[in-house]
């Protein structure tokens, strides 16, 4: 019976995945047409500004022989699924900026495909992040990337942070960490970060716990020595030579 239920559950998941029910959902025209402010003058080819619950990305496609950008994310259960973009814009080399009404977007079960209105220019979009992490798909590879973290966030402690791929340079300005890669060929850029204040609080709690533990050890050692002294004074540890 249990095996039958497992087979039924597996069939349901497979059916839902084939129908696109477990994907990233359907992107709406209203979502794509939302407004956002972007920095068009970043030094890197792809620059990402994480603001908390979302990030703003600007991709410089000037001079690239590229007409489409494919956005997808890997899922352990359904494979690739489309990334839900919003507030998409395109900036021509002359500075003219157009919004979603001039940028064709199509969505399939495994990806969101953006057709650029020109092969030269900059494409910008907004996408959601995790509470303490950001994952950016590498839609333009072998170029420079940068990620600017929200204010107060850090990646210095390995146990509570991660920067992938490796090799990024890190700078701090205006309480914000700026990570930069000269060239990225991985499938995605992933950064797990922490709030600096939380590390200090956690470190204080660990120090307090260590002091409490040390005090407990000292207390029990004194208690044991006191009991040993009481036994000696009461004669319980005096051996009777005649009993040997």
C-alpha positions as CSV (number, residue, x, y, z in Angstrom):
1,X,0.0,0.0,0.0
2,X,2.8,2.4,0.9
3,X,4.6,1.7,-2.4
4,X,1.4,2.4,-4.3
5,X,1.0,5.8,-2.6
6,X,4.6,6.6,-3.4
7,X,4.0,5.8,-7.1
8,X,0.9,7.9,-7.2
9,X,2.7,10.8,-5.6
10,X,5.6,10.5,-8.0
11,X,3.1,10.4,-11.0
12,X,1.4,13.6,-9.7
13,X,4.7,15.5,-9.4
14,X,5.7,14.4,-12.9
15,X,2.4,15.5,-14.3
16,X,2.5,18.8,-12.5
17,X,6.0,19.4,-13.7
18,X,5.1,18.6,-17.3
19,X,2.2,21.0,-17.1
20,X,4.4,23.7,-15.7
21,X,2.5,23.8,-12.4
22,X,5.7,23.7,-10.4
23,X,7.5,26.3,-12.4
24,X,8.1,29.9,-11.4
25,X,4.6,30.9,-12.4
26,X,3.5,33.1,-15.3
27,X,5.0,36.5,-15.7
28,X,2.4,39.3,-16.3
29,X,2.7,42.4,-18.6
30,X,1.9,44.5,-15.5
31,X,4.9,42.9,-13.7
32,X,7.2,43.5,-16.6
33,X,6.1,47.1,-16.9
34,X,6.7,48.0,-13.2
35,X,9.0,51.0,-12.7
36,X,12.5,50.8,-11.2
37,X,15.6,53.0,-11.1
38,X,18.8,51.6,-12.5
39,X,22.5,52.7,-12.6
40,X,23.4,52.6,-16.2
41,X,27.0,53.7,-15.6
42,X,28.5,50.7,-13.7
43,X,32.1,49.7,-14.6
44,X,31.4,45.9,-15.0
45,X,29.6,44.4,-17.9
46,X,26.9,43.0,-15.6
47,X,26.2,44.9,-12.4
48,X,23.8,43.8,-9.6
49,X,22.5,46.0,-6.8
50,X,20.9,43.9,-4.0
51,X,18.4,46.0,-2.1
52,X,17.0,43.5,0.4
53,X,14.0,41.5,-1.0
54,X,15.0,42.0,-4.6
55,X,18.0,43.0,-6.8
56,X,18.4,45.3,-9.8
57,X,20.6,44.1,-12.6
58,X,22.1,45.9,-15.6
59,X,23.6,43.9,-18.5
60,X,25.8,45.7,-21.0
61,X,25.3,44.0,-24.3
62,X,27.0,46.7,-26.4
63,X,29.0,45.1,-29.2
64,X,27.7,41.6,-28.4
65,X,26.3,39.5,-31.3
66,X,23.3,38.7,-29.2
67,X,19.6,39.1,-29.8
68,X,18.0,37.1,-26.9
69,X,18.6,36.6,-23.2
70,X,17.5,33.4,-21.5
71,X,16.6,33.5,-17.8
72,X,16.2,30.2,-15.9
73,X,17.0,28.7,-12.5
74,X,17.8,25.2,-11.5
75,X,15.3,23.3,-9.3
76,X,16.0,19.9,-7.7
77,X,12.5,18.6,-8.4
78,X,11.6,20.1,-11.8
79,X,14.9,21.0,-13.4
80,X,15.1,24.4,-15.0
81,X,12.3,26.9,-14.3
82,X,11.8,30.5,-15.5
83,X,12.9,33.4,-13.4
84,X,10.2,36.0,-12.7
85,X,11.5,39.3,-13.9
86,X,9.9,42.7,-13.4
87,X,10.5,46.3,-14.4
88,X,12.5,45.4,-17.5
89,X,14.1,48.3,-19.5
90,X,16.4,48.7,-22.4
91,X,18.8,51.6,-22.9
92,X,20.1,52.4,-26.4
93,X,23.7,53.7,-26.9
94,X,22.3,57.3,-27.5
95,X,20.7,57.2,-24.0
96,X,17.1,56.5,-25.0
97,X,15.4,54.2,-22.5
98,X,12.4,52.0,-23.4
99,X,10.2,49.8,-21.1
100,X,8.4,46.5,-21.5
101,X,6.1,47.7,-24.2
102,X,9.1,47.7,-26.6
103,X,10.8,44.5,-25.3
104,X,9.3,41.2,-26.5
105,X,9.2,38.5,-23.7
106,X,8.2,34.9,-24.0
107,X,7.9,32.3,-21.3
108,X,8.2,28.5,-21.6
109,X,8.1,25.8,-19.0
110,X,11.9,26.1,-18.3
111,X,12.9,29.7,-19.1
112,X,11.9,33.3,-19.7
113,X,13.3,34.6,-23.0
114,X,13.8,38.3,-23.6
115,X,14.2,39.5,-27.2
116,X,16.4,42.6,-27.2
117,X,15.1,45.5,-29.4
118,X,18.7,46.1,-30.5
119,X,22.1,44.2,-30.4
120,X,23.8,47.2,-28.9
121,X,22.7,48.7,-25.6
122,X,21.9,47.8,-22.0
123,X,19.2,45.6,-20.6
124,X,18.0,46.1,-17.0
125,X,15.6,44.0,-14.9
126,X,14.5,43.4,-11.3
127,X,14.3,39.9,-9.6
128,X,13.6,38.6,-6.1
129,X,16.3,37.5,-3.6
130,X,16.4,35.4,-0.5
131,X,16.4,36.9,3.0
132,X,20.2,36.5,3.3
133,X,21.3,35.4,-0.2
134,X,21.2,36.3,-3.8
135,X,21.3,34.1,-6.9
136,X,21.9,35.7,-10.3
137,X,21.8,33.7,-13.5
138,X,24.7,34.1,-15.8
139,X,23.0,35.0,-19.1
140,X,26.1,36.7,-20.5
141,X,29.2,34.6,-19.7
142,X,33.0,35.3,-19.8
143,X,32.5,39.0,-18.9
144,X,32.9,41.0,-15.7
145,X,30.3,40.9,-13.0
146,X,29.7,42.8,-9.8
147,X,27.3,42.4,-6.9
148,X,26.7,45.2,-4.3
149,X,25.1,43.9,-1.0
150,X,22.6,45.7,1.1
151,X,23.9,48.0,3.8
152,X,25.3,46.3,6.8
153,X,25.7,42.9,5.1
154,X,29.0,41.1,5.1
155,X,30.7,38.0,3.7
156,X,33.9,37.8,5.9
157,X,32.9,34.9,8.1
158,X,33.1,31.6,6.1
159,X,30.7,29.7,8.3
160,X,27.8,32.1,7.7
161,X,28.6,33.3,4.3
162,X,29.6,32.1,0.8
163,X,30.7,33.7,-2.4
164,X,30.5,31.6,-5.6
165,X,32.3,31.5,-7.9
166,X,35.5,32.2,-6.1
167,X,38.1,34.8,-7.1
168,X,36.0,37.9,-6.3
169,X,37.5,41.1,-5.0
170,X,35.7,42.7,-2.1
171,X,35.6,46.4,-1.2
172,X,33.6,48.3,1.4
173,X,32.1,51.7,0.8
174,X,29.2,53.5,2.5
175,X,28.6,50.4,4.7
176,X,28.0,48.3,1.6
177,X,30.2,45.4,0.3
178,X,31.0,45.4,-3.4
179,X,32.1,42.1,-4.9
180,X,33.6,42.0,-8.4
181,X,34.7,39.3,-10.8
182,X,36.9,40.0,-13.8
183,X,35.2,37.1,-15.7
184,X,32.4,34.7,-14.9
185,X,31.8,31.5,-16.8
186,X,29.7,29.6,-14.2
187,X,25.9,29.1,-14.6
188,X,25.1,31.5,-11.7
189,X,26.6,33.9,-9.2
190,X,25.6,33.0,-5.7
191,X,26.3,35.1,-2.6
192,X,25.2,34.2,1.0
193,X,25.7,37.0,3.4
194,X,24.9,38.0,7.0
195,X,24.1,41.1,9.0
196,X,27.3,42.3,10.7
197,X,25.3,43.2,13.9
198,X,24.0,39.6,14.1
199,X,27.6,38.2,14.2
200,X,28.5,40.5,17.1
201,X,25.4,39.4,19.0
202,X,26.1,35.7,18.2
203,X,29.7,36.1,19.3
204,X,28.6,37.8,22.5
205,X,26.2,34.9,23.2
206,X,28.9,32.4,22.6
207,X,31.3,34.2,24.9
208,X,28.5,34.3,27.6
209,X,27.9,30.6,27.1
210,X,31.6,29.9,27.4
211,X,31.8,31.9,30.7
212,X,28.8,30.1,32.1
213,X,30.3,26.7,31.2
214,X,33.6,27.7,32.7
215,X,31.9,28.9,35.9
216,X,30.0,25.6,36.0
217,X,33.3,23.6,35.7
218,X,34.9,25.7,38.5
219,X,31.9,25.3,40.7
220,X,31.7,21.5,40.4
221,X,35.5,21.1,40.9
222,X,35.2,23.1,44.1
223,X,32.2,21.0,45.1
224,X,34.1,17.7,44.5
225,X,37.1,18.9,46.4
226,X,34.9,19.9,49.3
227,X,33.3,16.5,49.4
228,X,36.7,14.9,49.3
229,X,37.9,17.1,52.2
230,X,34.7,16.1,54.2
231,X,35.4,12.4,53.7
232,X,39.0,12.8,55.0
233,X,37.9,14.8,58.0
234,X,35.2,12.2,58.8
235,X,37.7,9.4,58.5
236,X,35.9,7.6,55.7
237,X,39.1,7.4,53.7
238,X,41.3,6.1,56.6
239,X,42.2,2.5,55.9
240,X,42.2,-0.1,58.7
241,X,45.6,-1.8,58.5
242,X,44.3,-4.7,60.6
243,X,41.9,-5.5,57.9
244,X,44.5,-6.2,55.4
